[in-house]
């Protein structure tokens, strides 16, 4: 089901999405830089925190607070990034992971409808070397709810890999490497966990998984009148040779009628040409169905963000150039011309619920 039909019923919902995007802005990059933590010496010297925060975070940073993406579990059981205000620290990766522990410092700022993934009392050490973050948990880690096993792996992995210096994650308990999770035996590769393993993975309509591959797309859901974006890894047929087209097709198809999620693209959206990738920019030429208002040549914020968030999860894509019938004469809901490629927002979900 397209979200546009629902948005048409209430101006408040549209304003909620607009406020969200005007707050975070479609500017930024896929990962954050990582200052060398005091307890970790292997990182490249001189790496710095992002030097160009958006307008919302600039004020907060003056108060010794910085926004970080923390992956939590929402009321529907999805693992979702929430950008939360954390005290400034040099040990940014360790701090982010600490905010996944139940009843810890996150308790006072936990958004309504969300919960943490790690059992209360869990302690850990963190070492980062050559792109791999090794997390050594205390025994309390093993007391998690078995139903949350895969969510725990995803939340840890996606929280840590938001930083430039982390591509993979290795888990240990009391210094012993985990080859599988303690409760349900979910296997853990000796190569380590990465975003390539997926998040909120769906296997709907997959008859033969051996002839499919994963792509991650961003759908929407809401709390009250506030919308937020949920990453979902879906399996697509290997007959679809182009990953960019496969992502757009999954966005158009949507998450299904029984899902708590919705899509930002209507059913009749189509690509008029094959996507072109050059210098980390993908150019997409859509039909007019991509426009929320064809008369004013306006693309809605939820449509644009769904596309940009989804495609910048692809390796080699950092920004998206959107065209309609070969023309760049289109604008976003703020009336800004989309003549330049649009890059990923620094923070995915900045709303307060």
Steps between C-alpha positions, in 0.01 A plus 500: 500500500638846412538745782393787278135404526515512877689827503233659287249441779684711754706815465656432835668185376655685206622772732653238727706358217596848378612603847708185528682561174549869555655411834748241377544621144588281205865579539783297641670168448442132560726464802637722771868554563639358820738671740762260634365380837751526784494125556552426130827598333473314172279752320644738247638804670317822431155359423245752620133524575280642228595865462179619336202403716155600388314792652332289766816339630706819487308653791518180700875465449552841657351345812755215491245267342522320167237298313574130450307225323404232750324191362203410719198269473167669425153390607466284187826316564703680233859606560502873429752783531405781733726803514546581867688782677806355674771677701814574303777249555814377330382138527206547264462139383513361852252761618254418221510134597448584867169660406373160380504365857163486678453716810820686420555863406262466206204458737447876540495572126341183359229599247146383569428159350866399480714270714864401524647166393771410753415358846534727802839476668683403180857628494754479218837595368545639148802484273507635143774395260522504120127549451385236749337580835549221753248512785572285805182469708456395860291194592187717536485526121383137478183566703318668209151407383545226234237670283736798471803301387518622140393850601794516742745409223349759267485780758862451608625476141311798362577720802874439471525510120365855488862599565756517219752289689266202541400269215465173690422390855628203698321391818654330802382399847761489775771517230366197307395572139136424420446278197128486574260676735446330840120465500376402153833425337488769232833453317763773502751502216868478585539799266290709736159667480433779250213694347507252214338253741184710482250648744133422562538234232188386313466176307148565369427349156843334484461150360868425440732708718808361325408697187453830681717773650432762769427870455411742779220751450343759729127494569302720736295449814367740757442578866199730543551759225876455471650287224835327512701285259558127546774309310383164368716242322306313232603221267481576128531259211839464335313549174497869590853585397504864613491567876383861458197395295435219748493749788257730318278203416491397867404852603220507244382152599488603865510286814160333460152562637554320832817687591517791743716670238409710198681620191566850375453406133170439321432189293537657155846652553739379230856561386505630143868410443760274653667660804842653437777506762794735462733640768286349780188675364207298369268673253137388486248605234143439620158543346271772640349260754800571724368852557268576787381807312552476125372852437766654725754229415547418868630174644388425856750481782409144591545385140836672460634381834393139441689498171814671632523296821449175313744561216781639714508164680642369172878485466628771266198732534529816711232718342195484274409719203124492433349592163148478358458426130860606446460837673660626824233768533353363824504610865451368850216598735702795630503647148870430449608402149648151475755590237784342697535142627346436842720341765408292802387679818754488779235369738215274386232557765518810718140522616393493865208271575 
